[in-house]
């Protein structure tokens, strides 16, 4: 990575490498790094979920690799549709209804994608006559690696950068895309580490043994909500319609994490009380 002077002293600040967002050009077809990270995310899900269905608590209930492939199909639809709708409604609020479909302008929301996936999983459960939380417990440990892959895509694109950082911070980075030459937190990498890899390790370890139905799902909501809430202190707040979500000095992302945390805690409490170890 290139580096440049951050102040009048001898310390140097890292500069974002400004990667070419196009990984491969095949004639008129451009293959973007961000698209590749999505493919990596879906591939990791397929592999990890295939390992999950081999565990006794799922194999004895008839889960197969074909079920995993179908889950991935439904999940992709949920991520794309929910993520786009969430971005438009939570962050930019369209000037017209047609803006919702303007996917070429970019923009995806995790919280919207999560809601989309939950709807997709509910539909899958209804069609296959499987309990909703049995499905979400199965897939929850397989999701964070996909989130980690997406954050790498954000970093490659130089988007969703962090707040201003003390120039003395060893890993402070200037993002040219911010157009201010200010050292910032590489918050995409914080999210990669916390919401991605650390959350994966916690959930995979926790889910290695049968747990009360809903417990793994609740822990996912708590873990992601807590880690995202923390990272938002270092991430540049999203701009867009206020919707009353900047109260108490918290960012929109933090307020969107609050219902996740509350829902996760409630699910874990109810799950523990029921105590039926069916996962």
Buried (B, 14 or more C-beta within 10 A) or exposed (E): EEEEEBEEEEBEBBBBEBEEBEBEEEEEEEEBBBBBBBEBBBBBBBEBBBEBBEBEBBEEBEBEEEBBEBBBEBBBBBBBBBBBBBBBBBBBEEEEEEEBEEEEEEBBBBBBBBBBBBBBBBEBBEEEEBEBBBBBBBBBBBBBBBBBBBBBBBBBBBBBBBBBBEBEBEEBBBBEEBEEEBBBBBBBBBBBBBBBBBBBEBBBEBBEEBBBBBBBBBBBBBBBBBBBBBBBBBBBBBEBEEEEBEEEEBBBBBBBBEEBBEBBBEBBEBBEEEEEEBB
